[in-house]
Each structure stands twice: as structure tokens, then as C-alpha cells.
Amino acid sequence: MTEKDYSGTVTGKIGKNAKSSNMPANLKAEVINQKESKLAKIGEENNSNSDININDYKKAGEIAKKVKNYAKSIIKKDEKLIDIAEKIEAEILKLGGEVAFPVNLSIDDVAAHYTPTLRDEKKAEGLLKVDIGIHINGSICDIAFTMDLTPEKKYSKLIEASESALKAALEIVKHNKENTTLSQIGETIQKEIEKRGFAPIVNLSGHGLDEFDIHSGLTIPNYNNQSTKELGEGAFAIEPFSTLSSGSGLIYEATGSNIYHIAKLSQPRENSAREVLDWISENKKTLPFSQRELEKKFGTRALIAIASLRRQGIIAEFMQLVEKNHQPISQAETSLIVHDGVVEILCE
């Protein structure tokens, strides 16, 4: 699940570097307390916190591989997006994972951040981006791929551009490991896309992955931003986006996505909103959640609660990210961990 490019701020880490997080402070404290409690029970004879996280990231990656193959097998043109999303999320749970964020199903010029509602009539068509997140104990694997559902397969070269850019970026990281600079990754992605006659989306980026934190701070550019900042140790998602050369190479924030996140923790005024927020805090922590899953849990009461929580600034909605010239966009994404001089790709 992508984020807008903020040109390489400090990230949270699972390795040796200091942590930084975008979590609301009081919710972050709750997550840390739960983590410390879990570690205390494990005992000193077992692995360190970092090692435990690495194992969970790997487990999430193994599930992601299976879910990706499953998703590709079930998606057909004109199938309702709601049916696709529900099937994919059910498969994640079936395989022993948890949903890290609502499945994003974005069509044509929408780069990211759309998930269907329960009554959604939209159908799969055109250039479909499928962005999936799986977590184990908060350790996240974030993957995405693009499917060309046009009869003539007119977007195959555009899809290839993003996929080739991702592969090339991963090779750079494998070679330079934690010393890879952000500009090296961005330049590699940009060159790989442009040499095929397409343009990268320059204000979308990859990102750091921290426990229960899908965007932990670091932004990994899709162009050469001249940053000498090194990747360092940690968990990351790299996700190139490609568009036609006639596109602007930029996205703007459009209408809502039906995907939300906690913006701050405070006490809602209404009992019904408080009940919904308690469920979100306990089950999702700082991970994104959808209107759809709240409705499945609370019925139509969820819609009233969402409106109330938004008015009070307690939750906020992700906006759909749309290409400024309304040109089609392809996406490719995988997650990786860099630790102790080793680079491990979670899902290829």
C-alpha cells in the first residue's frame, strides 16, 4: 500500500538503527507494551526482538506468495471488486495470516487506495492494480501486481516496465545491502521505466515497514532524488509505478477510498462510536481498515460511527491517488528485510 513521496525521512527499523514511527503516541505505547510482554514470556534463551520480527516477516512473506498466486487465479474481467476483495482477504485468514490493510483494487488511472464497499457494483476491467498486505504479529509483507484485463492486452508493455524496474531495484539492494542509497534505488527504477518509453510516477514511493505500521517513515523514491541517505537495516517495500509518456508522472488526491486509519486516540462522545473505536484499537492498532469490515462487524451502526469519528478527527480516510493526466498506471511491489549483511526478499 503506497504513500506519497516525502523524499526520504527517517524510518523505523527492525535492526540496529534507531526507531521512529508515525503512530499516535498513546497507541504506539500500547503496541510497545504488548510487544515487551510477549518477549518476557518467550524467555532469554530464545532469539532477540529483531530475530523474532524477522521470522514473522518471513512467515508473512510465505503466505503472501500463496495469496498472490491465488489472487491471480481468481481475478477475471467483469467480476465484482467486492467479491475479489472478500475472497483474497478470506484466503489470507485461511492461510494463518492477518490482513495488514484492506485489499486495494485500483483501475486504470487510479494508482492506489481503493477498496470496495459491501454494496459496491464496480467490476474488474482495464488495468487493475492489486495491492495486498499480510501481517504476522504486526510484521508486514506488502505486495502488489497489475493485471491487464483488456481483450487485446494493450497494457502488457506498461506492466513489464514496472515489473522490470522492481527487479532491477532489488538487484541494487542485494548488491549494496544496507549501504544502498535512496537515489541509487530511485535512479535504477527511473532508468528502467524510461528506457522502455514510459514514465515513473515521481510522487509515489516505497516505504519502511514497522510493526503494526505500514508507513514507518522512510520513503523510497521512484526517481533519482539525489538523496545520499542509506537504506540501513529494516523492513521495506519497494513499489515502482509506471505510466504512459503522455502522462504527467504525478498523482493527485481524489475522492475517498473507503480505507481509514486512526489519526489520534481520544474518547468519542457517543457510546456507539466508542464501541467501534475500541474494536479498531484492539484488532487493527495503527493498521488501515475498511468501511466494509466495520459494517460486517457492526452493521449499519458502523456508518454512523465512522461519520462521528471523522468529525472528531479520530480517524481519517485515505484518498484515492489518480494520475493527473488520467493516463493508465501499472504497479509492481514486494517487501524485503535487510539485516546483518543479508537481504531477504519476502515475496518474488
Secondary structure by P-SEA (a helix, b strand, c coil): ccccccccccccccccbbbbbcccaaaaaaaaaaaaaaaaaaccccccaaaaaaaaaaaaaaaaaaaaaaaaacccccccaaaaaaaaaaaaaaacccccccbbbbccccccbbbbccccccccccbbbbbbbbbcccbbbbbbccccccccccaaaaaaaaaaaaaaaaaaaaaccccccaaaaaaaaaaaaaaacccccccbbbbbbccccccccbbbbccccccccccccccbbbbbbbbccccccbbbbcccccccccccccccccaaaaaaaaaaaaccccbbbbaaaaaaaccaaaaaaaaaaaaaccbbbbcccccccccbbbbbbccccccccccccccc
